[in-house]
Amino acid sequence: MLKKQFFATALVAVALTVGGGATMANAAGGSMPSGCSLSPVAPSNNGSYIKYSGTGSCTNARVERFVVRLVHNYNNLPDVRVTWTDDYTSPWSGGQSNVCDGGGTEEYYTQAVFYQSASYGGDVWSDSANKTLTHC
């Protein structure tokens, strides 16, 4: 019995480690530069697929990269980034409409992110509302 408990504990630890790109909380982070906005769009179903998107704009701030992520919400465990898109050209937008995540019904949210160097205030992100989606 002890071996089974150890194995189950080790399996959970490995799963959490594999989700190393995980985000912890479903909240906005960083200080939004003056003249900038991030707009993540809550994910939705596109047939049996998941669709996610977001946009960003800035008038006077330096942004090195814009990323839109689809994030699997695991509530009290670390959330896991399912997929993402990058955009380096302003005005920024990103997303996909044909994402599969192994089937079933799960909760997701979209995260829009500005990557900036520390001298420009560091990374800034904004999360959409959570959506429960059924997908392929």
Backbone hydrogen bonds, N-H to C=O, Kabsch-Sander energy under -0.5 kcal/mol:
donor,donor_aa,acceptor,acceptor_aa,energy
5,Q,1,M,-2.0
6,F,2,L,-2.5
7,F,3,K,-2.6
8,A,4,K,-2.5
9,T,5,Q,-2.4
10,A,6,F,-2.7
11,L,7,F,-2.5
12,V,8,A,-2.0
13,A,9,T,-2.1
14,V,10,A,-2.4
15,A,11,L,-2.4
16,L,12,V,-2.3
17,T,13,A,-1.9
18,V,14,V,-2.9
19,G,15,A,-1.5
20,G,17,T,-1.1
22,A,19,G,-2.3
23,T,79,D,-0.8
27,A,25,A,-1.1
29,G,125,W,-1.9
32,M,30,G,-0.6
36,C,33,P,-1.7
37,S,57,S,-2.6
39,S,55,T,-3.1
41,V,53,S,-2.9
44,S,51,K,-2.3
46,N,49,Y,-2.7
49,Y,46,N,-1.7
50,I,99,V,-2.4
51,K,44,S,-3.1
52,Y,96,Q,-2.6
53,S,41,V,-0.8
54,G,94,G,-1.7
55,T,39,S,-1.7
56,G,92,W,-1.8
57,S,37,S,-2.3
59,T,35,G,-1.0
60,N,34,S,-0.5
63,V,61,A,-0.6
64,E,115,Y,-2.2
65,R,115,Y,-1.3
66,F,87,D,-2.3
67,V,113,V,-2.3
68,V,85,T,-2.1
69,R,111,Q,-2.9
70,L,83,T,-2.8
71,V,69,R,-0.6
71,V,109,Y,-3.0
72,H,80,V,-3.3
73,N,71,V,-0.6
73,N,107,E,-2.4
74,Y,72,H,-0.6
77,L,74,Y,-1.6
79,D,23,T,-2.3
80,V,72,H,-1.9
82,V,70,L,-3.0
83,T,70,L,-1.1
85,T,68,V,-2.2
87,D,66,F,-2.3
92,W,56,G,-1.5
94,G,54,G,-1.9
96,Q,52,Y,-1.4
99,V,50,I,-2.1
104,G,135,H,-1.3
106,E,133,L,-2.3
108,Y,131,K,-2.9
109,Y,71,V,-2.1
111,Q,69,R,-2.3
112,A,126,S,-2.7
113,V,67,V,-2.8
114,F,124,V,-3.1
115,Y,65,R,-3.1
115,Y,113,V,-0.5
116,Q,114,F,-0.6
120,Y,117,S,-1.9
121,G,118,A,-1.8
122,G,117,S,-1.9
124,V,114,F,-2.2
125,W,29,G,-2.5
126,S,112,A,-2.2
128,S,110,T,-2.8
131,K,108,Y,-2.9
133,L,106,E,-3.1
133,L,131,K,-0.6
135,H,104,G,-2.4
136,C,48,S,-2.7
